[in-house]
Amino acid sequence: MSDIKVEKLKTYIETPLIEIDSMKGVGPFKANKETQEELGFPGEKIDNWKEVAINKIADTVSKYRSVQVFLDICVKCGACTDKCHYYLGTSDPKNMPVARQDLFRSVYRRYFTFSGKYFPKLVGAKDLDDEMLDDWYNYFHQCSQCRRCSVFCPYGIDTAEISMAAREVMNSIGVGQKYSNQILGKVKKIGNNLGMPEPAFKDTLLDLEEEIEQETGVAIRIPIDKKDVEVLLVAPSADFFAEPHIDGFIGYAKVFHQSGVSWTLSSYASEAANFGMFIGSYEVMRQGALRIRKAAIDLGVSRVIVGECGHAWRVAYSFWNTLSGLGGGAGDEYALQLQKQLDKRYPQPQHIIEFTYDLIQQGKLVFDKSRNDHRVVTFHDSCNIARGSNMGDIENGQFILPREVIKAACSNFVDMPIETIKISTFCCGGGGGLLTDDLIELRVKGALPRMQALKQAEESDAVNTMAALCAICKSQFSKVLPYYEFDPYMVVSVHQLVGEAIILDKEPKSKN
Amino acid sequence: MSLISILFILLFYFSLLLFVVGLARKVAQYWRTPAPFKIPIAPAPQTLPKLYLRMLREIFLFESLFKANKWTWFFGWVFHFGLVLLFFRHLVYFWPGELPEILLHSSPLRFAAFPLMLGLLGLLGRRVIVDRVRYISSPSDYLMLILLIAIAFTGALMTFFHNHPNMLLVKNFAQGLITLNWSELPEEGIFLAHIFLVLVLVAIFPISKLLHAPGVFFSPTLNQLDNARKKRHISSWALEKEENENGQDLEKNN
């Protein structure tokens, strides 16, 4: 554990006074030449960066209504100023959503608006210079794009849109973040965030099959690249090896086993995560989505199901249909080609929670809840699922379904305080491409509001387990919980709870 | 006609021109710019009636602001509420010919000046006192409030302290602007100040944060339906790109 000053947790969330420049710095490690060029960005900061950046801003505002409108219409009412977990945890005023946007907005005003061109001081317009670029790099990598601010903005201004645009502008001039861009390079070359090649991927899962059989006495299969099965499961690659993720993955396998639905993983598209969203690149995000499209077509599946991953589910639910036509209701040839293949009786794509929930509703899964009786469980709503997606196609389904699945498998469930969950959920502190050790101080401090809410649930209801639905949340919490004197093993996958309580049949059920 | 009258008449049309042209350009820009992704913010409506209700609640009740901060909501709402009532009240001057029944009874609306002023002073106080809001404020943010306060103050002075200019002259002047049958305007200083400040407000509308009024209708996080996996949503530029790529693929395959 590195030496980061953490204040003793209170059981309520307090809005701190601003401490100017308390998080000023150089930001996370920058990507090297090779990493940048792999993604089609300039290898290093280009000489005429200012000119290129301004042109890129012009291009972005002409392509994204969100960015254009949000830059224009903020009235600086201050409603968002105490809503960001990074502000609450660091007190740096540039971590207030509006101030973070203003780094971008002040430049936009300077070069693109009448008032900013002729009266810059009056309207807070600023030149794009080296100092400003440093602030961009530093503070746009202190935003996890969780969209909590947007819920409270009277105009729905979404800082995530601005921070994605800013990162896209920076990449276009050769200033990229090492962590996100390196990972994207691995997906592009190998197919998953870990850069785990096909043989290693297959070996890992073969070992896992054996382990499950030893432990349960049931031969549960984890099929890879199996053609003409019903379901293609796309999970975040952390699910295949990381703790506590892997126990959630075992949970999926057990659910498939019990359901009798045939399924497969793809070694070509072995990654649900799509960091292309974090860097705001339509093209890079689309390349990730196209891998999954290709896998679905090649394997001839009729359903695509996504594992427990927060931003992956936002990308899948909200963007896949746009990016690659994986969804429903298309009018164009390209998307129809895939949509004809998909089974219209199910939403496409579907979340593993929706799959499990449906089976529970149909009475197809039987649980021994007492196996989870040593736990008092609470649920951390992952930001991208909570505010950027849905489940079950019912209003607020993304909050209802996971809780119902947990309750089916556990007797003791309590929620954390209402202002810290559901639409108002606090980010874990590690989302948006910030889950890297060079940002550990930010991650620890950004977790503060969630930790406070957890403390409150611990004191009032003796909560000892926090279930999460996102690979990043799980990794982040495992790392930061000890800083706040919690047990790092208290964070679990929702499907770990499912997997532990589920009663298995020796032979897989036939489908009907 | 007096020089002052001529100047104000010209100023009126000039401000109006800036307002109409500027606003039309911005609205056209918002309209034209595609929203490439579905990004509705939770709680996102899944049906059109619910979407309309959401927009109505945001526009008339400031629902999100209510969730965010009760003081800002209160000051903001009473200010806007007062503004709407007073706008309606001012139709009395501009309505050409016989006044409709409803405007004849609009006199009590003048008291809307009080919530308006309360809201503005509250918002200004908050901007000065709360350290976070002070940090994000530019000179223009203060000036906008001061401009509105000055408009409210000059208006209230005329209405409540018996130094209103001759109503008939005001009415003739205002109607003349609409019917292009121009007449002299009363030359009391306080009245001229009131009119001048309003015309400034009108003129800077399309180049200032007042764009939040038309802009809120275009905010993709608020105005989109949550139906991404039921219906394909794609922007013109992305579709074009896709078609080009597919064309190339076909060529390759042939």
Interface residues (C-beta under 8 A of the other chain):
Chain A: T15 L17 I18 I20 V61 S62 K63 Y64 R65 S66 Q68 V69 F70 D72 I73 C74 V75 K76 C77 G78 A79 C80 T81 D82 K83 P93 M96 V98 A99 D102 T113 F114 S115 F119 K121 L122 V123 G124 R147 S150 V151 F152 C153 P154 Y155 G156 I157 D158 E161 Y282 Y317 S318 F319 W320 N321 T322 G325 G327 G328 G329 A330 G331 D332 E333 Y334 A335 P347 Q348 P349 A386 R387 G388 N390 D393 E395 N396 Q398 I423
Chain B: K26 Q29 Y30 T33 P34 A35 P36 F37 K38 I39 I41 A42 P43 A44 P45 Q46 K50 E58 F62 S64 L65 K67 A68 N69 T72 G76 L123 R126 R127 V130 D131 R132 V133 Y135 I136 S137 S138 P139 S140 D141 L143 I207 S208 K209 L211 H212 G215 V216 F218 S219 P220 T221 L222 D226 A228 R229 K230 K231 R232 H233 I234 S235 W237 A238 L239 E242 E243 N246
